[in-house]
Each structure stands twice: as structure tokens, then as C-alpha cells.
Amino acid sequence: MEIAVVGTPEFTLGFQLAGISRLHHPNGDEELAEVMRGLLSQKDVGIVVIDSADMTRLSDRLRSQIADSITPTVLGIGTEEDNTLRESIKSALGVDLWK
């Protein structure tokens, strides 16, 4: 399984230096939504890392699909708080590990 990273070239640079080659730099909200839908349907992608600021720009429906997705697991990282991983763990275990 591969790791995919979605975001600006500045956001993905560190991942590229770490050896991740599946990088996506969408321009605009529509292209961002297309890239995320495409990654959610690919069986060879195990983890998708996205800037949490970009995650907030997605539609509620797509964010719901992301939250429900087991494979790939989508991780929002950045300066804005993202509860996707927290909610996924909470629904899988029935316990909020952050409390």
C-alpha cells in the first residue's frame, strides 16, 4: 500500500524528501474534491495525508465519506484542528482516546 499526499508544493515538500512520490497539488476546490474522490477509490493507497486547511474546504458529504473510510485512512495535519482520525478511532473502539 502506498501513501499519498495532497496539498500545496510547500506542504508536500517534506514528504517528498522522505521518499513519498505520490504527491498531488490540486488547484482550486473542484480539483481538490476530484483528487480526494479519486484517492478514496484507489485500492493501492493505504494512507492519504492532506493539509487540514484543505480538508475544511471539502464538502460536508465528502468529509463524511473520508471520516467513514477505513482504507485509505485520511489524515489531516497542519495548524488547524482535524477530528477525522479522532472520530474514526472513537467509532471503531467506542472510546474517545483523547480524553
N, C-alpha and C positions, 0 to 999 in steps of 0.2 A: 504494500500500500504506500501511496505517496502522500507528501504534504504539499498543499497548495497555499499560496499567499496572495491576498487580494488587497490592493491599496496603491498609494502613490509610489513613485520610484524611491522617494526618501524613506517611506515606511518599509518597503521590501528590501532595501539595500542590505541590511544586517542579515536577513535570511539568505539572500544571495551569497553573501560572504561565507555563510555557514554551509553552503553547498546545496541549497534548495534551488532547483531550476524551474519549478512550475510556478511562475510569477505572472500575475495578471494586473494590468494597470488600466482599469476602465475609465473612460471619460464621460462623466455625467451619470445621473441617476438611472436612466434607462439601461445603459450599458452595464452598470454595476448590477442591476437586477438580473440581466441576461446572464452575466458571468456566474452569479451565485446560483441561479436555477440550473445552469449547465453543470456546475461542480456538484450540486446535490444529486444529480442523476448519474454521475460517473462512478462506476464500481471500483476503479483503481485508486480513488482518492480516499484516504482514511481520515485526514485532518485538514481543515480549511482554517487558516488564520486570516482574520480581517481586522482592520482598524475599527475600534469601537465607534468612532465618529461616523464612519461609513455605514456601520450596522444601523445606526439610528436613522439614516436616510432611506432605508428599505421600507417597503410597505408592511403594514401590520400582518397581512396574510403571509408574506414571505418570511417575516421574522418568526411567525408561528411555525411554519414548516421547518425553519432552521432549529428552533427550540425542540421540535419533535424528532429531529434527525439523529439517528444513532451512528450511522455510517454514511457519510462522513460526519465527524464531530466538528462543529464550528466553534472556534474560539475567538471572541472579540477581545482585543487587547489595545491598550492605549491609555490616554489620560481620562477618558470618560468611563464611568462605571458601566459594566455589562453584566447582566444577571443571567445570561443564557446558560452558561456552564453550571451556575448555581442551581437554576431551576431544573436542569437536566438531572443533576445528581439528586436533588430533592424528590423529583418524581420517580426516579429509579429506586432509591433507597427508602423513601418515605421519611427522611430525616434531613433537616437543614444543618449541614456541617459547619456553616459559618457562624452559628450561634453558640 
